[in-house]
């Protein structure tokens, strides 16, 4: 039984705490949040310790591993603190909004053999994983092109946008990791375009974009197209398509039910898509916890580690540079 404590009791931290509490080989060893009422509510709901400070949580002999679900600017600090105390980590993405800070964190934890896992949960989605397995099994021949569609159901609150670090670091970063996961090789060139089509005034205020397309080219010439929007009126749009020399594999959207409705004036009407990421990736979040527990139990490197988080941020920085300079950017330019 692995005793895992959770730092951060917001929406995603609470979900992680509940998933840990349900896991057959894990135990929720406690929680902490700088907003005391949130931690008190989660600890009471799940019957676990409410630590007074992050340091107290780290120091506790009852805590064997840490899940970091705090605000992004604290992630690198907590990773370094966990390494100091010898506690394996599962950290929500991104490691930090600054590549320089991420590289500094990498230097500070260098030499540690502790499992450090990044929360790129979409790798654990059954449909997305099935696409990767189809490629590995040769079912679509040689991979040529990948299309990743990721559109949110609606704009996040203004305060969230202000602190997000921009669409590439906040939203597209999941798709950058998915691109690397599906490709099975590194990206060499990034070309990004962006528009302000959903909320132009808000995007102008924060020098951000709400609608972006990114073209990635791998070291062997494989192509990836990423399509992002901050608002899809029909729901949370999440699709992955891999096209190869002998066929194609697609991971489709999830609707609220699998029912199709047929009538006199319509066919194939379906219920709405699942609302947002917690609903859509429910099975993936549970599988992510399972993968973390297994990595710690076996003392092996997790499937998606610190370097994967760093490389996803490299792609985000390359995309931002490409957008600003209106040209393709080599990843080596921002490493």
Protein Blocks (a to p, Z undefined) as FASTA:
>chain_A
ZZdddehjafklmmmmmmmmmpmkbccfbdcdfblmlmmmmmmmnopacdfbfklmmmpm
kbmbdcdfbdfklmmmmmmmmmmnopacdddddfbfbfklmmmmmmmmgoiacdcddfdf
klmgmklmmmmmmmmnopnopafbdcdddddfbdcdfklmmmnopaklmmmmmmmmmmmm
mnopacfbdcdddddfklmmlmmmnopafbdcdddddfkopacdddddfbdfkbccdddd
dddfkbccddddddfblcdcddfkbghiacdddfblmlmmmmmmmmmmmmmmmmmmnopa
cfbdfklmmmmmmmmmmmmmmmmnopacdfklmZZ
